[in-house]
Amino acid sequence: MIEQFTEICRRRHSIRRFKPEPVGDDLVRKILEVVQTAPTAGNLQAYEVVVVKDSQIKNDLAAAALGQRFIAEAPLVLGFLALPLASARRYGERGVRLYSIQDATIACTYAMLAATALGLSSTWVGAYNDDEVRALLKAGPDQVPVALLPVGWGAQDAYPTSRRSLDKMAREV
């Protein structure tokens, strides 16, 4: 089992070129079902996922993301919003500034891995204008955009990237 999971993790690469074929609703649902299993602080599930397929909204998201055109070219974009007030009810300020952000981050990571397991490609996008993305995703003022995840059928070869050695990445105290 760990070998299969490790292989999915190793196959996941940031892909920024997508084929024009749509991602079917059945695959979107499978990704969201995996996201739903993501751990969250206190099981508060202080995040929301916005599914974007509309071409105009994707174009506007690309513009809001500093002109990253591949966002518009992906057949699907998932927007991950943190819900700080949901975390604050139990965890106060730490829930606002950390736990809700972690919840949305873990959810996006699960989506990336689920997409990879389904043969899809994706890349994490975090560079954008928060207010513009918030408006495009129809998020409330208390919702924080954490990531955009363009998803689709990859139209470029994935290439392995270098990684630090384990002894430089981890240490024992």
Backbone as a chain_set.jsonl record, in Angstrom:
{"seq": "MIEQFTEICRRRHSIRRFKPEPVGDDLVRKILEVVQTAPTAGNLQAYEVVVVKDSQIKNDLAAAALGQRFIAEAPLVLGFLALPLASARRYGERGVRLYSIQDATIACTYAMLAATALGLSSTWVGAYNDDEVRALLKAGPDQVPVALLPVGWGAQDAYPTSRRSLDKMAREV", "coords": {"N": [[0.813, -1.196, 0.0], [1.899, 1.303, 0.845], [3.782, 1.602, -1.133], [2.23, 2.107, -3.417], [1.071, 4.571, -2.733], [3.391, 6.125, -2.431], [4.3, 6.075, -5.052], [2.272, 7.561, -6.347], [2.745, 10.045, -5.147], [5.318, 10.534, -6.14], [4.769, 10.723, -8.854], [3.394, 13.08, -9.023], [3.661, 16.2, -10.345], [4.291, 19.649, -10.999], [2.343, 20.895, -13.437], [1.818, 22.977, -16.157], [0.639, 23.2, -18.587], [-2.169, 22.322, -20.381], [-4.365, 19.947, -21.929], [-7.218, 20.575, -24.015], [-9.448, 19.048, -23.327], [-12.328, 18.433, -21.317], [-12.614, 18.004, -17.728], [-14.366, 15.479, -16.418], [-17.505, 15.508, -14.605], [-17.732, 13.328, -12.905], [-15.087, 12.755, -12.235], [-14.36, 15.13, -10.978], [-16.008, 14.974, -8.776], [-14.893, 12.7, -7.526], [-12.381, 13.715, -6.813], [-13.189, 15.701, -5.004], [-14.386, 14.085, -3.069], [-12.153, 12.819, -1.995], [-10.837, 15.063, -0.965], [-12.62, 15.709, 1.033], [-11.956, 13.908, 2.997], [-9.752, 14.894, 4.218], [-7.674, 15.706, 7.011], [-8.486, 18.003, 9.642], [-8.09, 20.808, 11.856], [-9.361, 20.134, 14.959], [-11.464, 18.872, 13.707], [-13.024, 20.77, 12.47], [-13.193, 21.51, 9.86], [-12.527, 23.857, 8.425], [-12.602, 25.15, 5.831], [-13.369, 25.858, 2.391], [-14.208, 24.662, -0.845], [-14.137, 25.895, -4.078], [-15.476, 25.229, -7.145], [-14.49, 25.819, -10.373], [-15.402, 26.158, -13.654], [-16.177, 27.831, -15.602], [-15.305, 29.731, -18.401], [-14.876, 32.549, -18.559], [-14.584, 33.303, -15.875], [-12.298, 31.816, -15.25], [-10.457, 33.079, -16.965], [-10.453, 35.61, -15.781], [-9.477, 34.914, -13.268], [-6.896, 34.124, -14.003], [-5.864, 36.595, -14.786], [-6.016, 37.937, -12.322], [-4.158, 36.478, -11.023], [-1.64, 37.481, -11.541], [-1.297, 37.34, -14.287], [-0.94, 34.657, -15.018], [-1.404, 32.65, -17.422], [-1.919, 29.923, -17.83], [-3.784, 29.16, -16.001], [-6.255, 29.938, -17.019], [-6.33, 28.244, -19.174], [-6.612, 25.701, -18.168], [-9.001, 23.11, -17.837], [-10.404, 22.984, -15.491], [-10.576, 24.685, -12.424], [-9.813, 24.659, -9.072], [-10.667, 26.421, -6.246], [-9.401, 27.214, -3.107], [-10.527, 28.099, -0.03], [-9.919, 29.491, 3.122], [-11.634, 29.348, 6.229], [-11.56, 31.341, 8.578], [-13.106, 32.245, 10.793], [-14.573, 30.034, 11.528], [-12.627, 28.37, 12.641], [-11.804, 30.046, 14.683], [-13.793, 30.0, 16.601], [-13.265, 27.845, 18.25], [-10.501, 27.907, 18.618], [-9.572, 30.494, 18.837], [-7.397, 33.264, 18.2], [-5.216, 31.814, 17.143], [-6.481, 29.888, 15.629], [-7.55, 31.538, 13.649], [-5.264, 32.711, 12.345], [-3.676, 30.523, 11.714], [-4.692, 27.699, 11.931], [-7.007, 27.494, 10.239], [-5.892, 28.161, 7.803], [-4.055, 26.106, 7.517], [-5.889, 23.979, 7.338], [-7.145, 24.48, 4.827], [-4.902, 24.309, 3.218], [-4.057, 21.636, 3.537], [-6.294, 20.395, 2.449], [-6.108, 21.224, -0.237], [-3.736, 19.952, -0.938], [-4.518, 17.268, -0.711], [-6.318, 17.255, -2.849], [-4.587, 17.67, -5.012], [-3.096, 15.294, -4.963], [-5.127, 13.409, -5.314], [-5.999, 14.108, -7.883], [-3.697, 13.435, -9.333], [-3.656, 10.651, -8.874], [-5.831, 9.99, -10.405], [-4.919, 10.3, -12.932], [-4.743, 12.862, -13.813], [-3.398, 16.211, -14.157], [-1.883, 18.94, -12.343], [-1.203, 22.139, -10.772], [-0.037, 24.025, -8.077], [-1.162, 27.225, -7.212], [-0.307, 30.184, -5.755], [0.24, 32.817, -5.997], [-1.352, 35.701, -6.312], [-3.824, 38.329, -6.474], [-5.403, 38.837, -3.563], [-7.922, 40.104, -2.967], [-9.144, 40.343, -5.495], [-9.327, 37.642, -6.294], [-10.902, 36.667, -4.206], [-13.318, 38.028, -4.777], [-13.905, 36.989, -7.353], [-14.318, 34.306, -6.747], [-16.573, 34.529, -5.36], [-16.472, 34.796, -2.606], [-16.928, 35.383, 0.874], [-16.221, 38.284, 2.969], [-14.919, 37.318, 5.177], [-13.637, 35.083, 4.359], [-10.673, 33.504, 3.276], [-8.626, 33.436, 0.517], [-6.569, 30.735, -0.223], [-5.315, 29.007, -2.032], [-5.15, 28.38, -5.553], [-6.002, 25.802, -7.752], [-5.297, 24.727, -10.717], [-6.534, 22.198, -12.83], [-6.26, 19.431, -14.998], [-5.917, 17.516, -18.054], [-2.698, 16.709, -18.631], [-0.523, 18.441, -20.877], [2.119, 18.446, -21.305], [5.355, 17.055, -20.783], [6.167, 15.628, -17.683], [8.781, 16.415, -15.477], [11.294, 15.217, -13.34], [12.122, 16.869, -10.316], [14.845, 18.16, -8.409], [15.532, 17.105, -5.088], [16.146, 17.751, -1.635], [18.491, 15.824, 0.242], [17.579, 13.216, 2.54], [18.932, 13.462, 4.992], [19.448, 16.166, 5.072], [16.94, 17.218, 5.053], [15.506, 16.269, 7.229], [15.757, 16.001, 10.777], [16.767, 14.787, 13.962], [15.879, 15.44, 17.348]], "CA": [[0.0, 0.0, 0.0], [2.748, 2.492, 0.887], [4.437, 1.722, -2.432], [1.287, 2.763, -4.332], [0.967, 5.966, -2.333], [4.664, 6.762, -2.76], [4.327, 6.247, -6.51], [1.402, 8.704, -6.657], [3.473, 11.251, -4.739], [6.441, 10.753, -7.065], [4.217, 11.094, -10.165], [2.827, 14.426, -8.973], [4.562, 17.273, -10.758], [3.587, 20.868, -11.376], [2.113, 20.964, -14.876], [1.201, 24.267, -16.489], [0.045, 23.126, -19.924], [-3.27, 21.372, -20.318], [-5.156, 19.654, -23.119], [-8.52, 21.251, -23.901], [-10.527, 18.144, -22.931], [-12.864, 18.733, -19.983], [-12.536, 17.038, -16.629], [-15.755, 15.089, -16.186], [-18.082, 15.711, -13.272], [-17.447, 12.16, -12.075], [-13.729, 12.902, -11.71], [-14.394, 16.239, -10.028], [-16.61, 14.438, -7.548], [-13.905, 11.827, -6.872], [-11.385, 14.579, -6.171], [-13.815, 16.327, -3.838], [-14.584, 13.049, -2.038], [-10.86, 12.651, -1.322], [-10.63, 16.282, -0.181], [-13.509, 15.623, 2.196], [-11.329, 13.052, 4.01], [-8.554, 15.565, 4.751], [-7.749, 16.058, 8.428], [-8.578, 19.43, 9.952], [-7.958, 21.126, 13.278], [-10.589, 19.933, 15.717], [-12.485, 18.417, 12.758], [-13.902, 21.905, 12.169], [-13.308, 21.585, 8.405], [-12.59, 25.309, 8.237], [-12.231, 25.507, 4.466], [-14.384, 25.637, 1.362], [-13.656, 24.473, -2.179], [-14.96, 26.472, -5.132], [-15.215, 24.574, -8.427], [-14.619, 26.8, -11.458], [-15.279, 25.658, -15.022], [-16.562, 28.932, -16.476], [-14.149, 30.295, -19.107], [-14.65, 33.952, -18.211], [-14.042, 33.367, -14.511], [-10.915, 31.328, -15.317], [-9.673, 34.167, -17.554], [-10.309, 36.651, -14.769], [-8.568, 34.382, -12.247], [-5.538, 34.201, -14.556], [-5.457, 38.004, -14.691], [-5.824, 38.229, -10.902], [-2.982, 35.719, -10.598], [-0.455, 38.087, -12.137], [-1.187, 36.969, -15.691], [-0.567, 33.252, -15.209], [-2.395, 32.237, -18.417], [-2.248, 28.497, -17.776], [-4.98, 29.007, -15.174], [-7.394, 30.037, -17.931], [-6.287, 27.132, -20.116], [-7.008, 24.466, -17.486], [-10.453, 22.918, -17.916], [-10.979, 23.055, -14.149], [-9.776, 25.332, -11.375], [-10.373, 24.54, -7.727], [-10.232, 27.485, -5.359], [-9.448, 26.784, -1.713], [-10.742, 29.226, 0.866], [-9.898, 29.236, 4.563], [-12.745, 29.929, 6.98], [-10.934, 31.632, 9.869], [-14.06, 32.378, 11.894], [-14.942, 28.682, 11.968], [-11.558, 27.928, 13.543], [-11.707, 30.958, 15.827], [-14.771, 29.634, 17.64], [-12.64, 26.93, 19.202], [-9.068, 28.118, 18.825], [-9.228, 31.908, 18.949], [-6.505, 33.882, 17.211], [-4.403, 30.791, 16.461], [-7.348, 29.315, 14.601], [-7.675, 32.516, 12.563], [-4.051, 32.952, 11.57], [-2.93, 29.32, 11.374], [-5.379, 26.427, 11.721], [-7.88, 27.502, 9.063], [-4.984, 28.16, 6.647], [-3.571, 24.727, 7.408], [-6.988, 23.143, 6.852], [-7.298, 24.688, 3.384], [-3.676, 23.831, 2.59], [-4.111, 20.172, 3.501], [-7.355, 20.046, 1.493], [-5.562, 21.403, -1.579], [-2.76, 18.882, -1.144], [-5.278, 16.05, -1.002], [-6.862, 17.396, -4.21], [-3.47, 17.461, -5.948], [-2.752, 13.871, -4.992], [-6.269, 12.71, -5.917], [-5.931, 14.372, -9.324], [-2.599, 12.612, -9.852], [-4.096, 9.252, -8.854], [-6.82, 9.836, -11.477], [-4.257, 10.523, -14.208], [-4.814, 14.282, -14.142], [-2.26, 17.044, -13.779], [-2.261, 20.166, -11.642], [-0.124, 22.896, -10.165], [-0.471, 24.912, -6.992], [-0.97, 28.645, -7.486], [-0.505, 31.001, -4.565], [0.548, 34.218, -6.314], [-2.528, 36.37, -6.874], [-4.397, 39.416, -5.693], [-6.407, 38.225, -2.682], [-9.244, 40.718, -3.089], [-9.72, 39.986, -6.795], [-9.685, 36.214, -6.25], [-12.054, 36.571, -3.293], [-14.504, 38.478, -5.513], [-14.197, 36.053, -8.439], [-14.819, 33.054, -6.164], [-17.777, 34.898, -4.613], [-16.175, 34.504, -1.204], [-17.274, 36.429, 1.821], [-15.07, 39.051, 3.472], [-14.263, 36.543, 6.217], [-13.012, 33.914, 3.747], [-9.322, 33.838, 2.832], [-8.108, 32.578, -0.55], [-5.3, 30.108, 0.145], [-4.673, 28.438, -3.219], [-5.884, 27.999, -6.751], [-5.439, 24.563, -8.273], [-5.726, 24.357, -12.06], [-6.514, 20.742, -12.992], [-6.641, 18.972, -16.329], [-5.099, 16.48, -18.678], [-1.424, 17.356, -18.917], [-0.086, 18.56, -22.266], [3.576, 18.558, -21.302], [5.993, 15.982, -20.035], [6.6, 15.943, -16.319], [10.199, 16.136, -15.277], [11.597, 15.182, -11.907], [12.879, 17.989, -9.763], [15.766, 17.704, -7.376], [15.072, 17.171, -3.702], [17.212, 17.644, -0.636], [18.661, 14.489, 0.803], [16.854, 13.028, 3.794], [19.688, 13.976, 6.139], [19.343, 17.632, 5.073], [15.541, 17.571, 5.19], [14.982, 15.859, 8.543], [16.747, 15.827, 11.844], [16.233, 14.308, 15.223], [16.322, 16.212, 18.516]], "C": [[0.859, 1.263, 0.0], [3.462, 2.691, -0.446], [3.534, 2.431, -3.43], [1.17, 4.252, -4.016], [2.238, 6.735, -2.696], [4.761, 7.018, -4.258], [3.439, 7.414, -6.95], [2.125, 10.001, -6.309], [4.616, 11.554, -5.692], [5.962, 11.166, -8.457], [3.681, 12.518, -10.191], [3.907, 15.453, -9.301], [3.712, 18.49, -11.098], [3.535, 20.967, -12.893], [1.337, 22.235, -15.174], [0.679, 24.319, -17.922], [-0.968, 21.997, -19.917], [-3.897, 21.164, -21.687], [-6.533, 20.29, -22.932], [-9.674, 20.339, -23.454], [-11.017, 18.451, -21.522], [-12.554, 17.631, -18.977], [-13.982, 16.726, -16.257], [-16.214, 15.295, -14.752], [-17.803, 14.535, -12.345], [-16.046, 12.252, -11.47], [-13.646, 14.049, -10.71], [-14.942, 15.738, -8.702], [-15.624, 13.532, -6.804], [-12.834, 12.644, -6.167], [-11.97, 15.18, -4.9], [-14.073, 15.317, -2.72], [-13.289, 12.781, -1.286], [-10.584, 13.861, -0.436], [-11.427, 16.221, 1.116], [-12.907, 14.778, 3.313], [-10.13, 13.716, 4.686], [-8.727, 15.883, 6.226], [-7.808, 17.573, 8.601], [-8.477, 19.623, 11.457], [-9.317, 20.981, 13.958], [-11.75, 19.423, 14.885], [-13.484, 19.532, 12.424], [-14.093, 22.105, 10.667], [-13.455, 23.042, 7.966], [-12.042, 25.723, 6.873], [-13.43, 25.26, 3.56], [-13.658, 25.485, 0.035], [-14.638, 25.064, -3.184], [-14.53, 25.84, -6.451], [-15.497, 25.58, -9.54], [-14.383, 26.105, -12.803], [-15.56, 26.757, -16.039], [-15.333, 29.615, -17.08], [-13.847, 31.732, -18.698], [-14.066, 34.082, -16.809], [-12.598, 32.877, -14.493], [-9.996, 32.386, -15.931], [-9.408, 35.263, -16.528], [-9.398, 36.197, -13.627], [-7.124, 34.447, -12.724], [-5.012, 35.628, -14.472], [-5.171, 38.384, -13.241], [-4.587, 37.535, -10.349], [-1.746, 36.177, -11.379], [-0.205, 37.614, -13.567], [-0.76, 35.54, -15.951], [-1.622, 32.581, -16.103], [-2.79, 30.766, -18.332], [-3.483, 28.247, -16.913], [-6.219, 29.029, -16.059], [-7.468, 28.845, -18.869], [-6.661, 25.796, -19.485], [-8.52, 24.309, -17.592], [-11.159, 23.099, -16.575], [-10.022, 23.808, -13.248], [-10.529, 25.141, -10.066], [-9.793, 25.667, -6.88], [-10.419, 27.049, -3.917], [-9.479, 28.015, -0.822], [-10.655, 28.761, 2.313], [-11.089, 29.95, 5.189], [-12.261, 30.228, 8.399], [-11.913, 31.728, 11.026], [-14.525, 31.019, 12.411], [-13.898, 28.131, 12.93], [-11.499, 28.767, 14.805], [-12.66, 30.577, 16.945], [-14.169, 28.704, 18.691], [-11.231, 27.347, 19.572], [-8.64, 29.579, 18.876], [-8.316, 32.376, 17.835], [-5.655, 32.859, 16.466], [-5.215, 30.094, 15.38], [-7.474, 30.221, 13.392], [-6.422, 32.549, 11.702], [-3.33, 31.676, 11.135], [-3.821, 28.13, 11.011], [-6.275, 26.421, 10.491], [-7.042, 27.497, 7.783], [-4.431, 26.755, 6.438], [-4.658, 23.812, 6.864], [-7.134, 23.253, 5.336], [-6.084, 24.165, 2.619], [-3.681, 22.309, 2.467], [-5.16, 19.726, 2.49], [-6.842, 20.16, 0.062], [-4.544, 20.311, -1.901], [-3.453, 17.568, -1.454], [-5.847, 16.094, -2.417], [-5.776, 17.138, -5.249], [-3.154, 15.975, -6.08], [-3.883, 13.047, -5.599], [-6.259, 12.899, -7.425], [-4.848, 13.508, -9.963], [-3.017, 11.149, -9.926], [-5.094, 8.963, -9.97], [-6.227, 10.07, -12.864], [-4.299, 11.961, -14.683], [-3.552, 15.0, -13.689], [-2.769, 18.305, -13.096], [-1.002, 20.93, -11.269], [-0.716, 23.854, -9.146], [-0.194, 26.351, -7.391], [-1.282, 29.423, -6.213], [-0.232, 32.475, -4.797], [-0.646, 34.844, -7.026], [-2.936, 37.514, -5.958], [-5.55, 38.841, -4.871], [-7.805, 38.79, -2.902], [-9.916, 40.362, -4.408], [-10.165, 38.523, -6.812], [-10.887, 36.007, -5.345], [-13.338, 36.945, -4.029], [-14.888, 37.478, -6.605], [-14.764, 34.732, -7.924], [-16.085, 33.283, -5.341], [-17.643, 34.519, -3.136], [-16.587, 35.684, -0.336], [-16.034, 37.146, 2.324], [-14.29, 38.302, 4.551], [-13.634, 35.257, 5.673], [-11.692, 34.334, 3.119], [-8.9, 32.894, 1.71], [-6.719, 32.048, -0.17], [-4.57, 29.569, -1.08], [-5.685, 28.3, -4.344], [-5.207, 26.753, -7.289], [-6.014, 24.296, -9.662], [-5.525, 22.85, -12.245], [-6.928, 20.406, -14.415], [-5.747, 17.846, -16.79], [-3.816, 17.154, -19.146], [-1.063, 17.333, -20.39], [1.417, 18.832, -22.332], [4.126, 17.398, -20.507], [6.366, 16.49, -18.649], [8.084, 15.616, -16.224], [10.482, 16.155, -13.784], [12.414, 16.4, -11.49], [13.762, 17.47, -8.645], [15.138, 17.919, -5.997], [16.275, 17.095, -2.791], [17.311, 16.197, -0.165], [17.922, 14.411, 2.135], [17.605, 13.612, 4.979], [19.725, 15.505, 6.176], [17.9, 18.104, 5.287], [15.014, 17.308, 6.611], [16.117, 15.73, 9.544], [16.026, 15.387, 13.111], [16.733, 15.193, 16.356], [16.151, 15.389, 19.763]], "O": [[0.586, 2.195, -0.756], [3.72, 3.826, -0.846], [4.003, 3.264, -4.206], [1.17, 5.089, -4.919], [2.172, 7.854, -3.204], [5.252, 8.064, -4.681], [3.822, 8.176, -7.837], [2.114, 10.949, -7.094], [4.856, 12.717, -6.019], [6.67, 11.881, -9.166], [3.527, 13.102, -11.264], [4.926, 15.551, -8.617], [2.539, 18.356, -11.446], [4.566, 21.106, -13.551], [0.331, 22.533, -14.529], [0.316, 25.39, -18.408], [-0.675, 20.874, -19.507], [-3.955, 22.083, -22.504], [-6.962, 20.516, -21.801], [-10.779, 20.831, -23.226], [-10.209, 18.703, -20.628], [-12.272, 16.489, -19.339], [-14.727, 17.609, -15.832], [-15.418, 15.261, -13.814], [-17.653, 14.718, -11.137], [-15.843, 11.87, -10.318], [-12.939, 13.95, -9.707], [-14.404, 16.044, -7.639], [-15.534, 13.594, -5.578], [-12.422, 12.311, -5.056], [-11.33, 15.171, -3.848], [-13.985, 15.667, -1.543], [-13.311, 12.542, -0.079], [-10.15, 13.712, 0.706], [-10.948, 16.638, 2.17], [-13.309, 14.918, 4.469], [-9.557, 13.158, 5.622], [-9.809, 16.287, 6.651], [-7.248, 18.325, 7.803], [-8.747, 18.705, 12.231], [-10.292, 21.628, 13.575], [-12.903, 19.526, 15.304], [-14.649, 19.262, 12.132], [-15.031, 22.779, 10.24], [-14.379, 23.403, 7.238], [-11.13, 26.545, 6.781], [-14.37, 24.55, 3.917], [-12.617, 26.104, -0.185], [-15.832, 24.765, -3.142], [-13.36, 25.909, -6.828], [-16.598, 26.123, -9.638], [-13.316, 25.545, -13.053], [-15.215, 26.621, -17.213], [-14.428, 30.027, -16.354], [-12.685, 32.092, -18.512], [-13.158, 34.881, -16.582], [-11.759, 33.453, -13.8], [-8.872, 32.569, -15.463], [-8.295, 35.777, -16.418], [-8.637, 36.996, -13.081], [-6.227, 34.784, -11.951], [-3.851, 35.847, -14.127], [-4.192, 39.077, -12.963], [-4.034, 37.951, -9.331], [-0.927, 35.368, -11.813], [0.939, 37.5, -14.006], [-0.254, 35.248, -17.035], [-2.6, 32.019, -15.611], [-3.899, 30.407, -18.728], [-4.156, 27.229, -17.077], [-7.133, 28.226, -15.87], [-8.554, 28.473, -19.314], [-6.995, 24.851, -20.2], [-9.248, 25.292, -17.45], [-12.366, 23.338, -16.529], [-8.809, 23.6, -13.298], [-11.723, 25.426, -9.969], [-8.576, 25.842, -6.809], [-11.489, 26.564, -3.549], [-8.58, 28.856, -0.857], [-11.253, 27.751, 2.682], [-11.497, 31.02, 4.736], [-12.523, 29.455, 9.32], [-11.58, 31.328, 12.141], [-14.834, 30.872, 13.593], [-14.245, 27.495, 13.926], [-11.18, 28.257, 15.879], [-12.363, 30.808, 18.117], [-14.519, 28.768, 19.869], [-10.808, 27.162, 20.713], [-7.444, 29.863, 18.95], [-8.436, 31.951, 16.686], [-5.4, 33.025, 15.273], [-4.68, 29.75, 14.326], [-7.502, 29.755, 12.254], [-6.498, 32.43, 10.479], [-2.457, 31.735, 10.269], [-3.721, 27.604, 9.902], [-6.3, 25.429, 9.762], [-7.441, 26.895, 6.786], [-4.351, 26.276, 5.307], [-4.383, 22.959, 6.02], [-7.234, 22.241, 4.643], [-6.216, 23.642, 1.512], [-3.348, 21.764, 1.415], [-4.932, 18.77, 1.749], [-7.111, 19.288, -0.764], [-4.505, 19.808, -3.024], [-3.034, 16.835, -2.349], [-5.856, 15.077, -3.111], [-6.018, 16.464, -6.251], [-2.967, 15.468, -7.186], [-3.624, 12.086, -6.323], [-6.486, 11.944, -8.169], [-5.067, 12.917, -11.02], [-2.763, 10.48, -10.927], [-5.198, 7.827, -10.433], [-6.949, 10.042, -13.861], [-3.934, 12.254, -15.821], [-2.746, 14.457, -12.933], [-3.928, 18.689, -13.249], [0.114, 20.437, -11.428], [-1.787, 24.421, -9.36], [0.901, 26.662, -7.861], [-2.381, 29.33, -5.665], [-0.444, 33.296, -3.905], [-0.914, 34.553, -8.192], [-2.457, 37.643, -4.832], [-6.558, 38.408, -5.429], [-8.769, 38.033, -3.013], [-11.12, 40.107, -4.444], [-11.255, 38.207, -7.291], [-11.796, 35.248, -5.684], [-14.342, 36.243, -3.912], [-16.065, 37.156, -6.764], [-15.595, 34.11, -8.586], [-16.604, 32.364, -4.708], [-18.571, 33.998, -2.516], [-16.586, 36.833, -0.778], [-14.917, 36.668, 2.127], [-13.128, 38.617, 4.808], [-13.151, 34.431, 6.447], [-11.602, 35.395, 2.502], [-8.821, 31.684, 1.92], [-5.816, 32.818, 0.16], [-3.345, 29.66, -1.162], [-6.885, 28.13, -4.126], [-3.98, 26.656, -7.284], [-7.089, 23.709, -9.786], [-4.49, 22.298, -11.872], [-7.837, 21.023, -14.97], [-4.94, 17.304, -16.036], [-3.855, 18.07, -19.968], [-1.269, 16.33, -21.073], [1.913, 19.387, -23.313], [3.44, 16.829, -19.659], [6.816, 17.623, -18.477], [8.565, 14.654, -16.823], [9.971, 17.005, -13.055], [13.276, 16.881, -12.226], [13.454, 16.459, -8.014], [14.318, 18.815, -5.799], [17.286, 16.47, -3.112], [16.33, 15.453, -0.179], [17.674, 15.433, 2.776], [16.994, 14.194, 5.875], [20.011, 16.08, 7.226], [17.668, 19.255, 5.657], [14.173, 18.051, 7.116], [17.255, 15.403, 9.208], [14.826, 15.604, 13.279], [17.877, 15.646, 16.333], [16.465, 15.856, 20.858]]}, "num_chains": 1, "name": "protein.A"}
